[in-house]
Amino acid sequence: MINKIDILAIGVHPDDIELGCAGTIVKHIGLGFSVGALDLTQGELGTRGTPELRLQEAVAAAVIMDLKFRENLNFEDGFVSADNKEYQMELIKRIRKYQPKIVLCNAIRDRHPDHSRASSLVSNACFLAGLPKVKTVYQDEEQVAWRPKQVLHYIQWNPIKPDFVIDISKQIETKVLAVKAYKSQFFNSNSDEKTTPISSQQFIDSVSNRASDLGMLIDVDFAEGFTSDKLIGLDNLDSLL
């Protein structure tokens, strides 16, 4: 069964999507786009929290962003590989099921090795999903080939130069709320769990600060940045800010 959507957001860990592209997601949902999400792992190797708690937090964040659906593929945290055929085939099945026009996924290079590996995994799966001779069956139905028009990578920890940025000035508050849904991971003054690089007040402040820095590049208050697997084309010059 095909459940077509416009945008499929993918993150290797629950909270990657919120940190990288929640503002863009919320903006496009507001414009009438249908958006769904896939988390590749449960984030089970995370220092803080538990997989069960992360799942609850992911559901809460999905409600804040108003996602059409959110699914966890239960890949092995810490060992995601771009060349893992089993993982590729599972992703191909979802790409063909949802037939997104655009895929948003992890950064091409980042502090966490899973991020760049997941970035390549998704790019590879999006290409292979368009090959008719790669056969897949999902829920007892043979699937047809489908390749998204664009695969875009959001920016995470590393300050990668974006190919373009999206104005999220009106969505920044919702983005921060979605990030803060992960109370086990980020700054929580009531938590007695071990401190990590992302659990400080400084890190939670950096979510808005990063968006402010990117917004400054295009003379708006807040923005999110992306890199693209291929050249971005415009229909006309009026599309430029």
PAZAPA-4460 file (N, C-alpha, C; in steps of 0.05 Angstrom, whole numbers, plus 32768, in hexadecimal, padded with zeros to 4 digits):
% residues 241
    n_x    n_y    n_z   ca_x   ca_y   ca_z    c_x    c_y    c_z   seq   type   mol
   8011   7FE8   8000   8000   8000   8000   8012   8019   8000     1      M     A
   800B   802C   7FEE   801B   8045   7FEC   800D   805B   7FFC     2      I     A
   801C   8068   800D   8011   807F   801C   8022   8097   8016     3      N     A
   801D   80A4   7FFF   802E   80B9   7FF5   802F   80D1   8008     4      K     A
   8048   80DB   800C   804C   80F4   801B   805F   8106   800A     5      I     A
   8060   811F   8012   8071   8132   8004   808E   8130   800E     6      D     A
   8091   812F   8028   80AC   8130   8035   80AF   8119   8049     7      I     A
   80C5   810B   8047   80CC   80F6   805B   80E5   80FF   8069     8      L     A
   80E3   8104   8083   80FA   810B   8094   8105   80F2   80A1     9      A     A
   811F   80EE   80A0   812C   80D6   80AA   8143   80DF   80BD    10      I     A
   8144   80D2   80D4   815A   80D7   80E7   8163   80BC   80F2    11      G     A
   817D   80B9   80F6   8187   80A0   8100   8181   809D   811E    12      V     A
   817E   80B3   812C   8177   80B2   8148   815E   80C3   814D    13      H     A
   814C   80BA   815F   8136   80CC   8167   8142   80E6   8172    14      P     A
   813A   80FC   8168   8142   8117   816E   8153   8124   8158    15      D     A
   815F   8114   8146   816E   811F   8130   815D   8131   811E    16      D     A
   8145   8127   8118   8133   8136   8107   812C   8151   8114    17      I     A
   8126   8150   812D   811E   8169   813B   8135   817D   813B    18      E     A
   814D   8174   8141   8164   8186   8142   816A   8191   8126    19      L     A
   8168   8180   8112   8171   8187   80F7   815D   8196   80E6    20      G     A
   8143   818E   80E8   8131   8199   80D4   8114   819D   80DE    21      C     A
   8110   819E   80F8   80F4   81A0   8102   80E7   81BA   80F8    22      A     A
   80F6   81D0   80F7   80EA   81E9   80ED   80E0   81E7   80D1    23      G     A
   80F0   81DB   80C0   80E9   81D7   80A3   80D1   81C5   80A1    24      T     A
   80D0   81B0   80B1   80B9   819E   80B1   80A0   81AD   80B8    25      I     A
   80A0   81BB   80CE   8089   81C9   80D8   8080   81DE   80C4    26      V     A
   8093   81EC   80B7   808C   8200   80A3   807E   81F3   808C    27      K     A
   8087   81DD   8082   807B   81D1   806B   8060   81C3   8071    28      H     A
   805D   81B9   8089   8043   81AF   8091   802F   81C6   8091    29      I     A
   8037   81DD   809A   8026   81F4   809A   801F   81FD   807E    30      G     A
   8030   81F7   806B   802B   81FE   804F   801A   81E9   8040    31      L     A
   8013   81D4   804F   8002   81BF   8043   8011   81A6   803A    32      G     A
   802B   81A4   803F   803A   818D   8037   8034   8176   804B    33      F     A
   8034   815D   8042   8032   8146   8054   804E   813D   805B    34      S     A
   8053   8139   8075   806E   8132   807E   806D   811A   8091    35      V     A
   807D   8106   808D   8080   80F0   809F   809D   80ED   80A7    36      G     A
   80A3   80DB   80BA   80BE   80D8   80C5   80C5   80BB   80CA    37      A     A
   80DE   80B5   80C6   80EA   809B   80CE   8101   80A0   80E0    38      L     A
   8102   8092   80F7   8119   8090   8108   8126   8075   8103    39      D     A
   813F   8075   80FC   814C   805B   80F4   8152   804A   810C    40      L     A
   815A   8056   8123   8160   8047   813B   8150   8052   8153    41      T     A
   8151   8044   8169   8145   804D   8182   8157   805F   8192    42      Q     A
   8170   8063   8189   8182   8072   8199   818A   8064   81B2    43      G     A
   818B   8049   81B0   818E   8039   81C8   81AA   803B   81D5    44      E     A
   81BE   8046   81C6   81D8   8049   81D2   81DC   8064   81E0    45      L     A
   81C7   8074   81DF   81C9   808F   81EC   81CF   808C   8209    46      G     A
   81E0   809E   8213   81E8   809E   822F   81D1   80A2   8242    47      T     A
   81BF   80B3   823A   81A8   80BA   824B   818E   80AE   8240    48      R     A
   817B   80A9   8252   8161   809F   824A   8162   8081   8242    49      G     A
   814B   8078   8238   8148   805C   822F   813A   805D   8214    50      T     A
   813B   8046   8205   812D   8045   81EB   810F   804A   81EE    51      P     A
   8104   803F   8204   80E7   8043   8208   80E0   8060   820D    52      E     A
   80F1   806E   821C   80EC   808A   8221   80F1   809B   8208    53      L     A
   8105   8094   81F9   810A   80A2   81DF   80F2   809F   81CC    54      R     A
   80E6   8088   81CC   80CF   8084   81BB   80B8   8096   81C3    55      L     A
   80B3   8098   81DE   809E   80A9   81E8   80A4   80C7   81E0    56      Q     A
   80BD   80CE   81E2   80C5   80EA   81DC   80C1   80EF   81BE    57      E     A
   80C8   80DB   81AD   80C5   80DE   8190   80A8   80E2   8189    58      A     A
   8096   80D3   8196   8079   80D6   8191   8070   80F2   8199    59      V     A
   807A   80FC   81B0   8072   8116   81B9   807C   812C   81A5    60      A     A
   8094   8129   819B   809F   813C   8188   8090   813B   816D    61      A     A
   8087   8123   8166   8078   8120   814D   805D   812E   814E    62      A     A
   8051   812E   8166   8038   813D   816A   803D   815B   8168    63      V     A
   8053   8164   8174   805A   8181   8173   805E   8189   8156    64      I     A
   806B   8179   8146   8070   8180   812A   8059   817A   8118    65      M     A
   8045   816B   8122   802D   8163   8113   8034   8151   80FB    66      D     A
   8046   813E   8100   804E   812B   80EB   8036   8118   80E4    67      L     A
   8035   8110   80CB   8021   80FD   80C2   8025   80E2   80CE    68      K     A
   803E   80DA   80D1   8045   80C0   80DE   8062   80C2   80E7    69      F     A
   806A   80B0   80F9   8086   80AD   8101   808A   808F   8106    70      R     A
   809F   8084   80FA   80A4   8068   80FC   80C2   8064   8104    71      E     A
   80C6   804F   8115   80E2   8049   811C   80E9   802E   810F    72      N     A
   8100   802D   8101   8108   8015   80F2   8118   8002   8103    73      L     A
   8120   800A   811B   812E   7FF9   812E   8149   7FEE   8123    74      N     A
   8157   7FFE   8114   8172   7FF7   810C   8184   7FF8   8125    75      F     A
   819C   7FED   8123   81AD   7FEB   813B   81BD   8005   813F    76      E     A
   81B8   8013   8154   81C5   802C   815B   81E3   8028   815D    77      D     A
   81F3   803A   8150   8210   8038   8151   821C   8028   813B    78      G     A
   820B   8018   812D   8216   8006   8118   8207   8009   80FE    79      F     A
   81FB   8020   80F9   81EE   8025   80E0   8204   8027   80CB    80      V     A
   8200   801B   80B4   8214   801B   809E   8207   8021   8084    81      S     A
   8214   8031   8074   820A   8038   8059   8208   8020   8047    82      A     A
   8218   800B   804D   8219   7FF4   803B   820A   7FDB   8046    83      D     A
   81FA   7FE0   805B   81EB   7FCA   8066   81D2   7FC4   8055    84      N     A
   81D2   7FAE   8047   81BD   7FA8   8034   81A2   7FA5   8042    85      K     A
   81A1   7F99   8059   8188   7F96   8068   817C   7FB1   806E    86      E     A
   818D   7FC4   8078   8183   7FDF   807E   817A   7FED   8064    87      Y     A
   8189   7FEA   804F   8182   7FF7   8036   8167   7FEE   802C    88      Q     A
   8162   7FD4   802D   8149   7FC9   8024   8131   7FD2   8034    89      M     A
   8135   7FD4   804E   811F   7FDE   805F   8119   7FFB   8059    90      E     A
   812D   800B   8054   8129   8027   804C   811B   8029   8031    91      L     A
   8124   8018   801E   8119   8018   8003   80FB   8012   8005    92      I     A
   80F3   8000   8016   80D7   7FF9   8019   80C7   8011   8023    93      K     A
   80D2   8021   8036   80C4   8038   8040   80C3   804E   802B    94      R     A
   80D8   8052   801D   80D9   8067   8008   80C4   8060   7FF3    95      I     A
   80C1   8047   7FEB   80AD   803F   7FD7   8091   8040   7FE3    96      R     A
   808F   803A   7FFD   8074   803C   8009   806A   8058   800A    97      K     A
   807B   806B   8012   8072   8087   8016   8076   8099   7FFE    98      Y     A
   8088   8091   7FEC   808D   809F   7FD3   8090   80BE   7FD7    99      Q     A
   80A3   80C6   7FE9   80A7   80E2   7FEE   80B4   80F0   7FD6   100      P     A
   80AD   8109   7FD3   80BB   8119   7FBF   80D6   8122   7FC9   101      K     A
   80D7   8127   7FE3   80F0   8131   7FEF   80F6   8121   8008   102      I     A
   8110   811A   800C   8119   810C   8024   812C   811F   8032   103      V     A
   8128   8122   804C   813A   8131   805E   8148   811D   8070   104      L     A
   8163   811E   8072   8171   810A   8081   818A   8116   808E   105      C     A
   8199   8105   809C   81B0   810D   80AD   81C6   811B   809D   106      N     A
   81D6   812A   80AD   81EC   8139   80A1   8201   8127   8094   107      A     A
   820D   8132   807F   8221   8123   806F   823A   811D   807F   108      I     A
   8241   812F   8092   8258   812B   80A4   8250   8135   80BF   109      R     A
   8257   8127   80D4   824F   8131   80EF   825F   8123   8105   110      D     A
   825C   812E   811D   826B   8124   8134   8264   8106   813A   111      R     A
   824A   80FF   8138   8242   80E4   813D   8245   80D4   8123   112      H     A
   8254   80BE   8123   8259   80AF   810A   823F   80A4   80FE   113      P     A
   822B   809E   810E   8212   8094   8103   8205   80A8   80F0   114      D     A
   820A   80C2   80F5   81FC   80D6   80E5   8205   80D5   80C8   115      H     A
   821F   80D5   80C4   8229   80D4   80A8   8223   80BA   809B   116      S     A
   8225   80A4   80AA   821F   808A   809F   8201   8088   8097   117      R     A
   81F0   8093   80A8   81D3   8093   80A1   81CD   80A4   808A   118      A     A
   81DC   80BA   8088   81DA   80CC   8071   81DF   80BD   8057   119      S     A
   81F4   80AE   8056   81FB   809E   803E   81E7   8088   803A   120      S     A
   81DF   807B   804F   81CB   8065   804E   81B1   806F   8040   121      L     A
   81A7   8085   8049   818E   8090   803E   8192   8098   8021   122      V     A
   81A8   80A5   801A   81AD   80AD   7FFF   81AE   8095   7FEC   123      S     A
   81BC   8080   7FF5   81BE   8067   7FE6   81A3   805A   7FE2   124      N     A
   8193   8059   7FF8   8179   804C   7FF6   8166   805C   7FE4   125      A     A
   8168   8076   7FE4   8157   8086   7FD3   815D   8081   7FB6   126      C     A
   8177   807D   7FAF   817E   8077   7F94   8175   805B   7F8C   127      F     A
   817B   8047   7F9D   8173   802C   7F97   8155   8028   7F95   128      L     A
   8146   8038   7FA4   8129   8036   7FA4   811D   803C   7F89   129      A     A
   812D   804A   7F78   8124   8051   7F5E   812B   803D   7F48   130      G     A
   8138   8027   7F50   813F   8013   7F3C   812A   7FFC   7F3C   131      L     A
   811C   7FF9   7F25   8107   7FE5   7F24   8110   7FC8   7F29   132      P     A
   812A   7FC3   7F23   8134   7FA7   7F27   813B   7FA1   7F44   133      K     A
   813A   7FB6   7F55   813C   7FB1   7F72   8120   7FAB   7F7C   134      V     A
   811A   7F91   7F81   80FF   7F89   7F88   80FA   7F8A   7FA6   135      K     A
   80E3   7F94   7FAE   80DB   7F95   7FCA   80BE   7F8D   7FCC   136      T     A
   80B7   7F81   7FE2   809C   7F7A   7FE9   8096   7F86   8005   137      V     A
   8081   7F95   8007   807A   7FA0   8021   805D   7F9A   8027   138      Y     A
   8058   7F8D   803E   803E   7F84   8047   8030   7F74   8030   139      Q     A
   803F   7F61   8025   8035   7F4E   8011   8030   7F5A   7FF6   140      D     A
   8038   7F73   7FF1   8034   7F80   7FD8   804F   7F87   7FCB   141      E     A
   8052   7F80   7FB1   806A   7F87   7FA3   806A   7FA5   7F9E   142      E     A
   8080   7FB2   7FA4   8082   7FCF   7FA2   808D   7FD8   7F87   143      Q     A
   8085   7FF1   7F7F   8090   7FFD   7F67   80A8   800F   7F6E   144      V     A
   80B9   8013   7F5B   80D1   8024   7F5F   80C8   8041   7F63   145      A     A
   80D7   804E   7F75   80D2   806B   7F7A   80EC   8078   7F84   146      W     A
   80F3   808F   7F78   810A   809E   7F81   8102   80BA   7F87   147      R     A
   8108   80C4   7F9F   8102   80E0   7FA6   8110   80F3   7F94   148      P     A
   8104   810A   7F90   8110   811F   7F7F   8129   812B   7F8C   149      K     A
   8128   812E   7FA6   813F   813A   7FB4   8144   812B   7FCE   150      Q     A
   815E   8127   7FD4   8167   811E   7FEE   8177   8135   7FFA   151      V     A
   816E   813F   8010   817A   8156   801E   8184   814E   8039   152      L     A
   819B   8159   8041   81A7   8152   805B   81A7   816A   806D   153      H     A
   819B   8167   8084   819B   817D   8097   81B6   817F   80A5   154      Y     A
   81BA   8196   80B2   81D4   819B   80C0   81D0   8194   80DE   155      I     A
   81E4   8187   80E9   81E2   817F   8105   81F8   818B   8116   156      Q     A
   820A   817C   8121   821E   8187   8133   8233   8197   8124   157      W     A
   823F   818B   810F   8254   8199   8100   8249   81B1   80F0   158      N     A
   8257   81C7   80EF   824E   81DF   80E1   8253   81DD   80C3   159      P     A
   8244   81CB   80B6   8247   81C7   8099   823B   81DF   808A   160      I     A
   8249   81E8   8075   823E   81FE   8064   8226   81F3   8055   161      K     A
   820F   8200   8059   81F7   81F7   804B   81F6   81FE   802D   162      P     A
   81E9   81EE   801E   81E4   81F4   8002   81CD   8209   8000   163      D     A
   81BB   8207   8013   81A5   821B   8015   819A   821A   8031   164      F     A
   818B   822F   8038   817E   8230   8053   8161   8236   8050   165      V     A
   8151   822E   8064   8134   8233   8064   812D   8245   807C   166      I     A
   811F   825A   8076   8116   826D   808B   8102   825F   809E   167      D     A
   8109   825C   80B8   80F7   8250   80CB   80F1   8263   80E2   168      I     A
   80F2   827D   80DC   80EE   8291   80F1   80D3   828D   8100   169      S     A
   80BE   8286   80F2   80A4   8282   80FE   80A1   8267   810B   170      K     A
   80B4   8255   8106   80B2   823A   8110   80C6   8234   8126   171      Q     A
   80D7   8247   812D   80ED   8241   8140   80E3   8238   815B   172      I     A
   80CD   8244   8165   80C3   823C   817F   80B9   821F   817F   173      E     A
   80AB   8217   8169   80A2   81FB   8167   80B9   81E8   8165   174      T     A
   80CE   81F0   8156   80E6   81DF   8154   80F2   81DA   816F   175      K     A
   80F5   81EF   817F   8101   81EC   819A   80F0   81DB   81AB   176      V     A
   80D5   81DE   81A9   80C3   81CD   81B9   80C6   81AF   81B1   177      L     A
   80C9   81AA   8197   80CD   818F   818E   80E7   8183   8199   178      A     A
   80FC   8193   8198   8116   818A   81A3   8113   8184   81C1   179      V     A
   8106   8196   81CF   8104   8193   81ED   80F2   817C   81F5   180      K     A
   80E3   8170   81E1   80D3   8158   81E7   80E5   8141   81F0   181      A     A
   80FE   8142   81E9   8111   812E   81F1   811E   8135   820B   182      Y     A
   810E   8134   8220   8117   813C   823A   812E   812B   8245   183      K     A
   812F   8112   823C   8144   8101   8246   815F   8108   823A   184      S     A
   815F   8115   8223   8178   811A   8214   8184   8136   8219   185      Q     A
   8172   8149   821B   817C   8165   821C   8179   8171   8238   186      F     A
   8181   818A   823A   8183   8197   8255   8169   8194   8264   187      F     A
   816B   818A   827C   8155   8187   828E   8160   818A   82AB   188      N     A
   8159   81A1   82B7   8164   81A8   82D1   815C   8194   82E7   189      S     A
   8147   8184   82E1   813E   8171   82F5   814A   8155   82F1   190      N     A
   815B   8152   82DD   8167   8138   82D7   8180   8134   82E7   191      S     A
   8184   811B   82F1   819D   8115   82FE   81AE   8101   82EE   192      D     A
   81A7   80FF   82D4   81B6   80ED   82C2   81D1   80F9   82BB   193      E     A
   81E3   80E9   82B0   81FE   80F1   82A8   81FC   8108   8293   194      K     A
   820E   811B   8296   820F   8131   8283   821D   8128   8269   195      T     A
   8211   8130   8253   821D   812A   8238   8220   8144   8229   196      T     A
   822E   8142   8212   8232   815B   8202   8218   8168   81F9   197      P     A
   8202   8159   81F8   81E8   8165   81EF   81D5   816B   8206   198      I     A
   81DD   8166   821F   81CA   8169   8235   81CE   8183   8244   199      S     A
   81E0   8194   823A   81E5   81AE   8248   81D2   81C3   823F   200      S     A
   81CF   81D8   824F   81BF   81EF   8247   81CB   81FC   822E   201      Q     A
   81E6   81FC   822C   81F3   8208   8215   81EA   81FB   81FB   202      Q     A
   81E7   81E0   81FC   81DF   81D2   81E3   81C2   81DA   81DC   203      F     A
   81B0   81DA   81EF   8194   81E0   81E8   8192   81FD   81DE   204      I     A
   81A3   820F   81E9   81A4   822A   81DE   81AF   822B   81C2   205      D     A
   81C1   8218   81BC   81CD   8218   81A1   81BA   8211   818B   206      S     A
   81A3   8204   8192   818F   81FE   817E   8185   8218   8171   207      V     A
   817E   822B   8182   8175   8245   8178   818C   8255   816D   208      S     A
   81A3   8253   817A   81BA   8263   8171   81C3   825A   8155   209      N     A
   81C3   8240   8150   81CB   8236   8135   81B7   8240   8120   210      R     A
   819D   823F   8127   8189   8248   8115   818B   8266   8110   211      A     A
   8193   8275   8125   8197   8292   8122   81AE   8298   810F   212      S     A
   81C4   8289   8113   81DB   828D   8101   81D5   8288   80E4   213      D     A
   81C5   8272   80DF   81BE   826C   80C4   81AA   8280   80B9   214      L     A
   8199   828A   80CA   8186   829E   80C1   8193   82B8   80B9   215      G     A
   81A8   82BF   80C8   81B7   82D7   80C2   81C2   82D7   80A6   216      M     A
   81C8   82BF   809B   81D4   82BD   8080   81C0   82C7   806B   217      L     A
   81A6   82C5   8071   8192   82CE   805D   8180   82E4   8068   218      I     A
   818A   82F1   807D   817C   8309   8088   8161   8302   8093   219      D     A
   815E   82EB   80A1   8146   82E5   80AF   814E   82DD   80CC   220      V     A
   813B   82D9   80DE   8142   82D4   80FA   814D   82B8   80FE   221      D     A
   8140   82A4   80F2   8149   8288   80F6   8146   8278   80DD   222      F     A
   8158   8265   80D9   8157   8254   80C1   8164   8238   80C7   223      A     A
   815E   8225   80B6   816B   820B   80B7   8179   8207   809C   224      E     A
   8191   81FA   809E   81A1   81F6   8086   81A1   81D9   807C   225      G     A
   81A5   81D6   8062   81A5   81BC   8056   81BB   81BA   8040   226      F     A
   81C5   81A2   803C   81D5   819C   8024   81C5   8189   8013   227      T     A
   81CC   8189   7FF9   81BC   8179   7FE6   81CD   8165   7FD8   228      S     A
   81C2   814E   7FD1   81D0   8139   7FC2   81D4   8141   7FA5   229      D     A
   81C4   8154   7F9B   81C7   815D   7F80   81C0   817B   7F7E   230      K     A
   81C6   8187   7F67   81C2   81A3   7F63   81A4   81AB   7F67   231      L     A
   819F   81C0   7F75   8184   81CA   7F79   817C   81DC   7F62   232      I     A
   8165   81D7   7F56   815B   81E8   7F41   8144   81F9   7F4A   233      G     A
   8141   8211   7F3F   812B   8223   7F45   811A   8226   7F2C   234      L     A
   8100   8228   7F31   80ED   822D   7F1A   80F0   8249   7F0F   235      D     A
   80F5   825C   7F21   80F9   8278   7F19   8108   8287   7F2E   236      N     A
   8112   829F   7F28   8122   82AF   7F3A   8112   82BA   7F51   237      L     A
   80F8   82BA   7F4F   80E7   82C4   7F65   80E8   82B1   7F7D   238      D     A
   80F1   8299   7F78   80F3   8286   7F8E   810A   828D   7FA1   239      S     A
   811C   829F   7F99   8132   82A8   7FAA   8128   82BD   7FBD   240      L     A
   8132   82BC   7FD6   812C   82D1   7FE9   813A   82EB   7FE2   241      L     A
***
